[in-house]
Amino acid sequence: MSETSKISKIDISSIDPEKDRIPISQIEKEDSQGKQMNTLIKTGYNLALIVIAYIFVVTFALLVDYSNHAPATPNLVAQDSSGVNISILEGYERLSEISTERSLKLFDQLIHKTFLPVLTAILGYIFGIRGVEKQEEES
């Protein structure tokens, strides 16, 4: 037997070429939705970058503010029998606590309570959209 006789013949007369065609209006609709999704994702990324930059700038500004308002380390006398060193250290500790507490409150108000939730929402939206797109591609 020859090798050409082993190949089965396919009848292509029953295939309808119009069946597999997609209307142009449907393609344009899908493209516009894809463009809108990409635009939303790009906007989300830009917002996330702006919020992250704001967080870094505010954190840096708070560190500079803390270093400018932190009390200077006191000079202590090596042998002090009158207890002056103890009172100086106690005053330094109180001033240091006040300065630290002020900076931490500002950080908590400006970053932790306001912009971290916004950043979380933006990132959740971005990754949620990307997850939906992947599911649509798979199906």
KAJO-V233282 format. One line per field, one symbol per residue. psi: psi as a letter, one per 40 degrees, with the letter a starting at -180 (. if undefined). A space follows every 10 residues. Layout:
psi: ???
//
This chain:
psi: iiddeehiih hedehhddde ihiddddddd dddddddddd dddddddddd dddddddddd ddddddddei iihihihdhh eeeddddddd dddddddddd dddddddddd cdeddddddd dddddddddd dddddddd.
//
